[in-house]
Amino acid sequence: MILKVIKTALIISTVIPLLLSVWFSFELYLAPKTVPQKIFFVVEEGTGVQGIAQELKEEGIIKKTWPFLLGYRLYFFSKSLKAGEYEFDLPLSTKKILNLLSEGEVYLHSITIPEGLTRREIAQHLASLEIITEEDFLETSSKTDIIASLDSQAENLEGYLFPETYNFSKGTSAETLISAIISQFKDVFTEEWQRRAAEIKMTPREVVILASLIEKETSIPEERELVSAVFHNRLRIGMKLDCDPTIIYAMKEQGIYKGRLLKKHLKFNSPYNTYLNRGLPPGPICNPGKPSLEAALYPAEGKYLYFVSKNDGSHVFSRTFTEHQREVRKYRR
């Protein structure tokens, strides 16, 4: 009788743990039956494992909290579950969710910074996408140490916030984000380009300023080198650049631009006003893309000094004032 009891106890002590182990394995490794869907889940900074488990259950991502908590204790205790935004492609097993959270495989948003935006416009753009606050971006892009090797005169990072498509996670710090953007600029502005700038007797800063003017004057690829030629020729003979976008930039910086440039604005008092001041403006007026930077370095050949809009986005270029006046009368009747 005693042997029978002992035998039964041994069987129970062996089978029950085995059954519990099998049950736990099912709960941990098998994805629950649920409607296939993508769901975003945010782990806030400082949230503990218990809190994460509860939030996952409330969102319907896991059915029970205990397999998640036990799985973490057994397999992931040496790791922390990383804060950030995650995209879960349900159904997922609890083990897979733990893997994603412990490795910090956060969702990356594809963010495009368009060519020709100012620093403030980029800040507003990123804030609208909820990637970073406008204030944080502007504050961090006011620090110039990161670009000092190319431009020791920069007052902020205007001109160097390179237009490109980037992948950022929500909650990315301003420092990390801007570091990636400036790194891209440095990759584009190669040593070969730096040598070319020296050949045409310009500093990298002057090239960026000129490129920003080209960027704002035309959006037509084949015109960039011609616009560059006009500005290079004018700079060489000491002729004012008469670039409308420089005035618009100055007015925007003061928050008084209403969307239309009037004749009276040509006398707007600002060092950026190239109708009043000879040479390049004191800084970039936008963040130019690679084609405009290249055009600034490699202008078209020719003695063009003027261009006027044809009212369709394109321009006609002239070598003499007489030719220019004729084109002005033709397109501005």
N, C-alpha and C positions, 0 to 999 in steps of 0.2 A: 504493500500500500504506500509506504513511504517512498519507495523507489519510483512508483507511478507518479506521485505528486512531484518528486524532484524532476522526473523526466518531463512532465507537463510544464513545470516552471522553466526548465531549460528551453523547451520549444517556444514558450511564450516570450522569454527574454531574448530569443534569437529572432523570431518571426516579427514581433511588433516593431523593433528597431528597423528591421529590413523593410517592413511595410511603410513605416514613417519615412525612411530614406527614399523609397520609390516615390511616395506621395510628394515629398519635397522636390525631388528631381523633376517630376511632372510639372509642378507649380513654377519651378525656376526656369526650366529649359523649353517648355512648350508655350507657344504664343496662344493666348485665349482666342476663342471664336468671337470675332467682332467684325463689323462692317469695315472694309478697307478704306482708310482715309489718312490724310496728312494732317498732323496737328502740331501747333507750335506750343512749346512749354518753356517757361522762363524760371530759372533757378536764381533767386535773388541772393546777393552777397550776404553771407552770414547765416543762411538757412541751414539747419542741421539735418541729419539723415532722417530723423523721425518726421520732421516737417516736410521734407521732400516727398517721403513715402505717402504722407497724408494728402498732399496736393496732387500727387500722381493718381491716387485713388479717386479724389474728387473730380478730376478731369476725365476719368474713365479710361486712363491709359493703362492702369493695372487694376485687377479685380480685388486683390487682397494686399494688405501691407506686410503681413508676417513673412511671406517668402522673400520680399524685397529686403526687409531688415535682416533676416537670417542669412540671406545670400551675401549681403554686404559684410556681416560679421565674419562669415566663413572665408570669403574669397577676396574682399576688397578693403579689409580693415586697415591695411597699411596705406591706403590711398584716400584722398579727399574727393568728394563729389564737387565738381567745378561749377561755379556760377556762370550764368550766360543763357542765351536763347538757343533752344534745341528744336529741330524739326524731327518728329517721330513719324515714321511711315508705318502706321498700324495695319495689321496686328504685329506686335513685337513681343518677344519673350522677356521676362523680367531680367534674365541674365544679360540679354543684349542691351536693355535699357541701362543696367548698371555699368556695362562696358562703355557705353557712350558718355555717361555722366562722369565716370572716373577718368576717362581719357580727355575729357573736355572738348569733344567733337561738336563744337557749337555751330549753329547755322551762320553761313556767310552770305551777306547781302551783296549782290553785284551793284555797285554804285558807279555811275558815270558822271565825271566832272566835265561839262561841255567846254569847248574852246571859247575864249573871250570873256569869261566871267571875271568880275572883280573878286577880291578877297571877301568882301562883305556879301556879295551875291552867292559865293560858294558856301559861306557860313549859313545863309538862309536856306540854300538848297539842301544841305546835309541835315539841317534842323527839321526841315519839312519831311524828311525821310526817317526821322527819329533815330538817326545814327549818333548824333552828338548835339549838344546845345549850341546855339549861335554864340553865346557869350564865351563858352570854353574854347571854341574854334578861334574866335577873334583874339582872345587873350594869348593863346599859344602861338598863333601865327604872327604875333607881335614880337616874338623872340627870334633874334637873327643869328645866334651862334651857329646854328645848323647850316647856314649858307655862307658863313664868313670866309671860307676858303675861296669862294668865287666872287663874293661881293661884300667887301668890308664896309661899304657905305650904306647898305640897306637899312631902312628904318623899320621895315616889316617884311613879310614874305610875299608881298604883292609881286607878281611876275614869275614867281618860282613854284607856284602851286600847280603842278603840271596836269593839264587836262588828259584824262585817261580813264579807263574802266578799272576799278579796284574792287577787291573783295574784303569787306569789313563785317565784323560781328557787331550786333547791337551792344552798346556799352563799351565799345573800344575807347580807350583813353585818347584825348586830344593829342598827346605827345606821340603815341604809337601811330595814329592816323597820319599826322603831319610828317612824321619821320618817313613813312612809306611814300608819301607824295613827293617829298624833297629828294628822296633816294631815286625815284623814277626820273626826276628832272636831271639829276647828276648823271644817270646812265645815258640819257639822251644827249646832254651837252658834253660830248666826248672831248678827249684831249686834242683830237683832230680839229674839232670846232674851236677849241681855245686857241690853237695855233692859227687857224683861219682868222679869228678875231684880231689877233696881233698883226697879221698880214695887212688887214684893212685899217689898222691903227684904231681899233676899238677895244674897249674892255668888255668882258662878258656882261657886265651890268648895262653898258650902252647897247649891246646887241639885244638884250632882253627888252630894254625900253623901246628900241626901234621896232622890234618884232611885235610888241603890244600895239603900236600904232598901226602897223600893217594889218594885224588881226582885226582891228576895229574898222579899218577903211574898206576892206573887201572880203567877201566870203567866196569869191570865185577863184579856184586854185590857180588857173593860168594867169591871173592878174597880180598875184602876190609879188613876183619878181619885178614887175613893172612899177608897182607902187613903191617897192623898195628902191628901185632906180631913181624915181622922182625924189624921194627923201635923201638918198645918198648924194645926188647931184645938188640939191638945195643946201645940204649941210656943207658941202665942199666949197660953195661960193658964198656962204654966209647969208643965204636967203631964208627968210622965215618959213617954217613948215606949213603954217596955215591949216592945221589938222583939227577939224571940228570935234572929233571924239575926245581930244584933250580937254576942251572946255566942258563937255558933257561930264567927263570924269570928275573934274574939279567941282562942278555944281552938285553932282551926286554925293561927293564926299561931304559937302556942306548940307546935304538934305534939301536942296532947293530946286532940283531938276524936275520939271513937270512933264517931261516926255516929248518936248519939242524945242529945238534950238532956233532962237530968233536972231535977227540981225543985231539987235542991241546987245546980245550976249557975246558978240565977238570982242567987246571991250570989257568983258568980265575980268575983274582984277584977281589974278591968280598966277603964280609962277608956272602953272601947268598950261596956261593959255598961250598956245604957239602962234596966235595972231599978234600977240603983244611982245613975246619974247623969242629971241633967236635961239637956235640950237634945239637939242632934245629937251623934253620936260624933265623935271628933277627926279622922276621915278616912273616905273611902268604904270600904264593906265588899265591894264587887265592882265590876265594870265594866258599868254599865247601858246598855241599848239606847236608841234614840231614843224609843220610846213611853213609857218610864219617865221619861226626862228631860223630855219634854213634859208628862207628868202632874204632875211636881214643880213645873213652872211654872204649870200651869193645873189646879188641883184642882177637884173637883166642888163645887157649892154644897151647903150643908147643915151642920148642927151635930153631925155624927157624931163621937163620941169613942172608940168601941169597935168591934171586930170579932172574930169567932170563927170558926174553921174549921168547915165543915159535913162534914168528913171525906171530901169528894169533890174536893178541890182548890179549891172555892169558899168564900166567906165570907158571913156575915150581919152587917150593920152596925147599930149601935144608937146612939141619942143620949144615953141615960141609963144609969147603972149598974144600975138596977133592970131595965131592958130587957135589958141585956147579961147579967146573972146568969140571967135566964130562958132566954136563948138558950144560955148555957153549960150549964145543966142539961139542956136539950133535946138538945144535940149531944155532950155528954161524959158521958152516963150510963154 
